[in-house]
């Protein structure tokens, strides 16, 4: 009799812990400006130095700008100063374009030529502590908007409860 009473109490408890459905994937893509996203492109200085330029836009605001190039003897050079712009330095897109000065060393302008392509003109006076990448650069570049990255969030799988019990007669 004790076994039956115990089973009548335990079975509903175990049934309530069982998963009722499989985890659900939720795709989230939010954009409030047709220019929101990551833009990547290339440019070249007058003397033939190739640059890779990238910037991120969210809510019509430029969140960060980066560039990289090969310095003397093909030493890889890149900026780390403007990956994430402080809120007060973030340029807002106005009529599909922005122009801004970042610090004392860099001026950037960009003009969208559609919702998926842009061109621009950065100039920089690079003066780092390590002089290998120093120099004055001016170039024209073109960029394409990159496809959005879809983040998938899933609900965690229910935890399994292992109960051990024994019956004594």
C-alpha atoms as one frame of an Amber mdcrd trajectory, in Angstrom:
protein
   0.000   0.000   0.000   2.870   2.368   0.831   4.342   1.755  -2.616   1.109
   2.725  -4.357   0.686   5.899  -2.292   4.320   6.823  -2.938   3.932   6.231
  -6.690   0.712   8.271  -6.771   2.617  11.176  -5.222   5.836  10.844  -7.242
   4.409  10.237 -10.758   2.571  13.621 -10.991   5.690  15.349  -9.666   7.881
  13.718 -12.305   5.347  14.415 -15.049   5.359  18.110 -14.200   9.147  18.216
 -14.688   9.008  16.706 -18.185   9.578  19.075 -21.108   6.394  20.095 -22.870
   8.021  21.294 -26.101  11.365  21.431 -27.859  13.555  24.552 -27.501  12.568
  27.307 -29.888  15.031  29.308 -31.967  14.330  33.029 -32.213  16.021  35.066
 -34.924  16.493  38.718 -34.073  17.346  41.279 -36.712  16.611  44.812 -35.652
  17.382  47.858 -37.718  16.086  51.394 -37.545  18.117  52.801 -40.449  18.618
  51.286 -43.906  22.346  51.944 -43.393  22.622  49.982 -40.141  25.158  47.177
 -40.282  28.827  46.546 -40.941  30.440  48.136 -43.981  33.753  46.901 -45.389
  35.806  48.140 -48.267  39.200  48.959 -49.700  41.107  51.985 -50.827  44.502
  52.975 -52.065  46.744  55.942 -51.409  48.338  57.866 -54.281  51.598  56.012
 -53.761  49.874  52.607 -54.020  49.465  51.621 -50.352  46.331  49.456 -50.018
  43.977  50.000 -47.063  41.070  47.954 -45.730  38.393  50.158 -44.165  35.491
  49.029 -41.987  32.821  50.840 -40.006  29.684  49.911 -38.073  26.381  51.797
 -38.129  23.537  51.344 -35.675  20.403  53.499 -35.529  21.964  55.765 -38.159
  25.004  56.407 -35.941  28.612  55.335 -36.648  29.728  53.182 -33.699  33.291
  52.487 -34.787  35.782  52.791 -37.624  38.818  50.669 -38.318  41.467  50.475
 -40.997  44.505  48.368 -41.716  47.374  48.541 -44.164  50.887  47.293 -44.690
  53.593  49.588 -43.420  57.257  49.623 -44.443  58.655  46.168 -45.204  55.068
  44.799 -45.235  54.634  45.195 -41.484  50.888  44.875 -40.790  49.507  48.137
 -39.365  46.022  48.833 -38.045  44.234  51.264 -35.807  42.812  50.386 -32.427
  41.791  53.900 -31.406  38.426  54.095 -33.158  37.057  50.517 -33.002  34.524
  51.762 -30.461  33.744  55.468 -30.545  32.646  57.221 -27.368  29.015  58.331
 -27.571  29.971  62.020 -27.889  32.270  61.299 -30.883  29.860  59.159 -32.908
  28.877  60.851 -36.171  25.229  60.670 -37.158  24.382  59.916 -40.780  22.848
  63.002 -42.354  21.456  62.766 -45.901  23.156  59.369 -46.340  26.603  60.682
 -45.381  28.847  61.654 -42.500  31.990  63.711 -42.001  33.881  63.715 -38.738
  37.235  64.351 -37.138  38.404  61.617 -34.804  41.003  62.857 -32.390  43.822
  65.006 -33.678  44.948  62.462 -36.245  42.053  61.388 -38.447  39.372  62.945
 -40.634  36.789  60.717 -42.306  33.987  61.357 -44.748  31.609  58.824 -46.244
  28.757  59.092 -48.712  26.311  56.281 -49.300  25.630  55.525 -52.945  22.675
  53.307 -52.005  21.629  51.180 -49.074  24.388  48.672 -49.791  27.366  50.662
 -51.112  29.340  53.700 -50.016  32.485  55.628 -50.816  34.602  57.929 -48.749
  37.773  59.822 -48.116  39.778  59.333 -44.918  42.966  61.190 -44.161  45.157
  60.314 -41.222  48.341  61.557 -39.636  49.445  58.401 -37.876  51.927  59.058
 -35.104  52.129  56.011 -32.859  54.551  55.292 -30.084  56.104  52.602 -32.287
  57.135  54.425 -35.430  57.002  51.489 -37.872  53.476  52.418 -39.050  53.731
  56.202 -38.799  52.965  58.393 -41.763  50.438  60.666 -43.386  47.797  58.930
 -45.438  45.023  60.121 -47.686  42.917  57.829 -49.817  39.604  57.271 -51.502
  37.772  54.061 -50.705  34.614  52.169 -51.569  32.679  49.877 -49.239  29.830
  47.382 -49.365  27.332  46.693 -46.630  27.901  43.198 -45.279  25.006  40.756
 -44.891  23.494  40.943 -41.414  24.681  38.421 -38.892  21.705  36.504 -37.583
  21.987  35.646 -33.927  19.917  32.730 -32.809  18.904  32.506 -29.205  17.511
  29.246 -27.970  15.830  28.438 -24.753  17.900  26.215 -22.512  16.997  22.567
 -22.493  15.115  21.523 -19.370  17.303  20.043 -16.669  16.864  16.384 -16.001
  16.144  15.441 -12.458  17.561  12.147 -11.358  15.700  10.784  -8.383  16.844
   7.670  -6.663  14.486   5.931  -4.411  14.241   2.524  -2.882  11.348   0.611
  -1.446  11.646  -1.336   1.704   9.142  -3.994   2.403
